[in-house]
Amino acid sequence: WAPQSNSAQPPSNTAQPQPKPTSKKRDREAIVLKDVKIAEAAASLREKVLPSLTEPERKSLEQFCDFLQSQNGVQFNGEAVRTLGRSLLSETLSQEAKLHMTQLLQAAVTRPEVQGALLSEETHSPVVLFLHRFDTIQPITLQTAATKMLSNICSDQGSHDWLLSTQQRPMGGEQVAKQQVVVKATVTGLLSEEATLRKNATVLVYNLCLAQVTEDSAVELASALLQCLGETVPEPEAFRSLSSLVQLMKSFTQVSGLAQAIGVDLTQYSTQSDRLNTLSQQYLQLVS
């Protein structure tokens, strides 16, 4: 689970680039999850999902799979990403089909062409609306896949900034910002009783904290992290969680005050590894 550099390929000439906001260079690299392989995810989509779609949708996603699997300049069509987003909201599509779609997106969002498509509002709305229902998504494997997809969106700095946008838009009858949706999904994962979801939520929070969040979001995330660290968790998860908590404490005095009020005993972690010992000392300095 060590952070890995994202070696994204340059966009092809056929991509439809979208303007990306500029932001300060991150001092750490996002963790890129590479457990889903493009070839396998595309094969599963072709076999188990495409037969249940309309003819235009099938053609769009066939071309998308060809693009992802080809090294020979197959044209990218952003409509496929929009099709995937709309399908995730379908009431008739099976949860298994949605799982295959989300897994394909997890692998695909590291591609610059797909990142560019995601930055368009008309593409994002269905995906964000799907994530807005995160706490009701079933089964747990679909929640986990959605969490991993979000983590990989953070691999690109422009998409990361989009993910943490605070601009409020209508969603499900209320005004909601994307950052609120993402933070809610992250907290739900961190507090889950399911070990696999919880583990992947620590990757997501680690990646999110590479960028600046609002104070309200920081408090929400920190509350969940303090609760997680109060339990006994494996060293890699503890490292990601404590790294994130310390970063939030450095950014917001209110988070340091929250940590001081709630309190968490890090003794069990300080002896697990040198890096956890260093983070534990930083935590103690920030709450003192």
C-alpha positions in Angstrom: 0.0 0.0 0.0 3.0 2.4 -0.4 2.2 5.5 -2.4 2.9 5.0 -6.1 3.6 7.7 -8.6 1.0 8.1 -11.4 2.7 7.8 -14.7 -0.2 8.9 -16.9 0.2 8.9 -20.6 -0.2 12.2 -22.5 -3.6 12.7 -24.1 -4.0 11.5 -27.6 -4.8 13.8 -30.5 -8.3 12.5 -30.6 -9.1 13.3 -26.9 -11.6 16.0 -26.1 -9.5 18.0 -23.5 -11.3 20.0 -20.8 -9.7 22.9 -19.0 -8.3 22.0 -15.6 -7.9 24.3 -12.7 -4.4 25.1 -11.6 -3.3 24.4 -8.1 -0.2 24.1 -6.0 2.0 21.1 -6.6 1.4 18.4 -4.0 4.3 17.4 -1.7 3.3 13.8 -1.8 2.0 11.5 -4.5 -1.5 10.0 -4.5 -1.8 6.3 -4.0 -3.0 4.7 -7.3 -4.8 1.4 -6.9 -3.9 -0.9 -9.7 -5.6 -4.1 -8.7 -8.2 -3.9 -11.5 -6.7 -4.6 -14.9 -8.1 -2.9 -18.0 -8.3 -6.1 -20.1 -10.1 -8.1 -17.4 -12.5 -5.3 -16.5 -13.3 -4.6 -20.2 -13.9 -8.4 -20.8 -16.3 -8.5 -17.9 -18.2 -5.5 -19.2 -18.5 -7.0 -22.6 -19.7 -10.3 -21.4 -21.9 -9.4 -18.4 -23.2 -5.8 -19.0 -23.4 -5.0 -22.7 -26.1 -7.5 -23.5 -28.5 -5.7 -21.1 -28.0 -2.3 -22.7 -29.6 -0.5 -25.7 -27.9 -0.8 -29.1 -26.5 2.8 -29.0 -25.2 2.2 -25.4 -23.5 -1.1 -26.5 -21.8 0.6 -29.4 -20.6 3.4 -27.2 -19.1 1.1 -24.6 -17.7 -1.3 -27.1 -15.7 1.6 -28.6 -14.7 2.7 -25.0 -13.4 -0.8 -24.2 -11.5 -0.8 -27.6 -10.0 2.6 -26.7 -8.8 1.4 -23.2 -7.3 -1.8 -24.5 -5.7 -0.4 -27.7 -2.3 1.1 -28.1 -3.0 2.1 -31.7 -4.9 5.3 -31.4 -8.5 4.2 -31.2 -10.6 7.3 -31.0 -11.9 8.3 -27.5 -15.5 9.2 -27.2 -16.6 10.9 -24.0 -20.2 9.8 -24.5 -19.1 6.4 -23.2 -18.3 7.9 -19.8 -21.7 9.7 -19.8 -23.3 6.3 -20.6 -21.6 4.7 -17.6 -22.7 7.5 -15.3 -26.3 7.2 -16.4 -26.2 3.5 -16.1 -25.1 3.7 -12.5 -28.3 5.5 -11.7 -30.5 2.9 -13.5 -33.2 1.3 -11.4 -33.3 -1.7 -13.7 -29.6 -2.5 -14.2 -28.4 -5.2 -11.8 -26.0 -4.4 -9.0 -23.5 -6.9 -10.5 -23.5 -4.9 -13.8 -23.0 -1.7 -11.8 -20.1 -3.3 -10.0 -18.4 -4.2 -13.4 -18.9 -0.6 -14.6 -17.5 0.9 -11.4 -14.4 -1.4 -11.6 -13.8 -0.4 -15.2 -14.0 3.3 -14.2 -11.5 2.6 -11.3 -9.0 1.5 -13.9 -10.0 4.0 -16.6 -10.0 7.3 -14.5 -6.2 7.3 -14.4 -6.2 7.9 -18.2 -5.9 11.6 -19.1 -8.7 11.4 -21.7 -11.1 10.0 -19.2 -10.0 12.6 -16.6 -10.8 15.3 -19.2 -14.3 13.8 -19.8 -15.0 13.6 -16.1 -14.3 17.4 -15.8 -17.4 18.2 -17.9 -20.5 18.9 -15.9 -22.8 16.8 -18.0 -20.6 13.8 -17.4 -20.1 14.3 -13.7 -23.6 14.8 -12.6 -24.8 11.2 -12.9 -21.6 9.9 -11.3 -21.8 12.3 -8.4 -25.5 11.6 -8.0 -24.7 7.9 -7.7 -22.1 8.7 -5.0 -24.6 10.9 -3.2 -26.5 7.7 -2.4 -23.3 6.1 -1.1 -24.7 5.0 2.2 -27.5 3.1 0.5 -25.4 1.4 -2.2 -25.5 -2.4 -1.9 -23.8 -4.8 -1.9 -20.7 -3.8 0.1 -18.5 -4.8 -2.9 -20.1 -2.0 -4.9 -19.4 0.5 -2.1 -15.8 -0.7 -2.1 -15.4 -0.3 -5.8 -16.9 3.2 -5.7 -14.4 4.1 -3.0 -11.5 2.8 -5.0 -12.7 4.7 -8.1 -12.7 7.9 -6.0 -9.2 7.2 -4.8 -7.9 6.9 -8.4 -9.7 10.1 -9.5 -7.3 11.8 -7.0 -4.3 10.5 -9.0 -4.7 13.5 -11.3 -4.4 17.0 -9.6 -7.0 18.6 -11.8 -9.6 15.9 -11.3 -8.7 15.9 -7.6 -9.5 19.6 -7.5 -12.8 18.9 -9.3 -13.6 16.2 -6.7 -13.2 18.7 -3.8 -15.2 21.5 -5.5 -17.3 23.5 -3.0 -19.6 24.9 -5.6 -23.1 23.9 -4.7 -25.5 22.5 -7.3 -29.0 21.0 -7.2 -28.9 17.3 -6.3 -31.7 15.2 -5.1 -33.9 18.2 -4.2 -31.1 20.0 -2.3 -28.0 22.1 -2.9 -25.0 19.9 -2.5 -21.3 20.4 -3.3 -19.2 17.6 -4.7 -16.8 17.9 -1.7 -19.8 17.1 0.7 -20.6 14.0 -1.3 -17.0 12.7 -1.3 -16.5 13.4 2.4 -19.7 11.7 3.3 -18.7 8.6 1.3 -15.2 8.7 2.9 -16.6 8.9 6.4 -19.1 6.1 5.7 -16.2 3.9 4.6 -14.0 4.8 7.5 -16.7 3.9 10.0 -17.8 0.7 8.3 -17.7 -2.6 10.0 -16.5 -4.2 6.8 -12.7 -4.5 6.9 -12.2 -4.3 3.1 -14.2 -1.1 2.8 -12.6 0.5 5.8 -9.1 -0.3 4.4 -9.9 1.3 1.1 -11.4 4.3 2.8 -8.1 5.0 4.4 -6.5 5.1 0.9 -9.2 7.6 -0.1 -8.8 9.8 2.9 -5.0 9.8 2.5 -5.5 10.9 -1.1 -8.1 13.6 -0.3 -5.8 15.1 2.3 -3.2 15.8 -0.3 -5.3 18.8 -1.2 -7.0 21.5 0.9 -10.5 20.7 2.2 -12.9 23.1 4.0 -12.8 23.3 7.8 -16.2 21.6 8.0 -15.0 18.7 5.9 -11.8 18.5 7.9 -13.7 18.2 11.2 -15.9 15.4 9.7 -12.9 13.5 8.4 -10.9 14.0 11.6 -13.8 12.8 13.8 -14.0 9.6 11.8 -10.2 9.2 11.8 -10.0 9.6 15.6 -12.6 6.9 16.0 -10.8 4.6 13.6 -7.4 5.1 15.4 -9.1 4.3 18.7 -9.4 0.7 17.5 -6.5 -1.7 16.6 -5.9 -1.4 12.9 -3.0 -2.8 10.7 0.1 -0.7 10.3 -0.6 0.4 6.7 -4.1 1.6 7.6 -2.8 3.3 10.7 -0.2 5.1 8.7 -2.7 6.4 6.1 -5.1 7.4 8.8 -2.6 9.1 11.1 -0.9 10.8 8.2 -4.3 12.3 7.2 -5.2 13.3 10.7 -1.8 15.1 11.3 -2.2 16.9 7.9 -5.7 18.1 8.9 -4.4 19.2 12.4 -1.6 21.2 10.7 -4.2 22.9 8.5 -6.9 23.7 11.0 -6.6 24.6 14.7 -10.2 23.4 15.2 -9.1 19.9 14.3 -6.3 20.0 16.8 -8.8 21.2 19.4 -11.1 18.3 18.5 -8.3 15.8 18.8 -7.4 17.3 22.2 -11.0 17.1 23.4 -11.6 13.5 22.2 -8.1 12.1 22.7 -6.7 8.9 21.3 -4.0 6.7 22.7 -1.3 6.1 20.0 1.0 4.0 22.2 0.1 0.9 20.3 1.1 2.5 17.0 4.3 4.3 18.1 6.0 0.9 18.5 4.8 -0.6 15.3 7.1 1.2 12.9 9.5 4.2 12.7 7.1 6.1 10.4 4.2 5.6 12.9 6.4 6.7 15.7 7.3 9.9 13.9 3.6 10.6 13.2 2.7 9.9 16.8 5.2 12.4 18.0 3.9 15.0 15.5 0.3 14.3 16.8 1.4 14.8 20.4 3.1 18.1 19.6 -0.1 19.4 17.8 -2.4 18.5 20.7 -0.1 19.9 23.4 
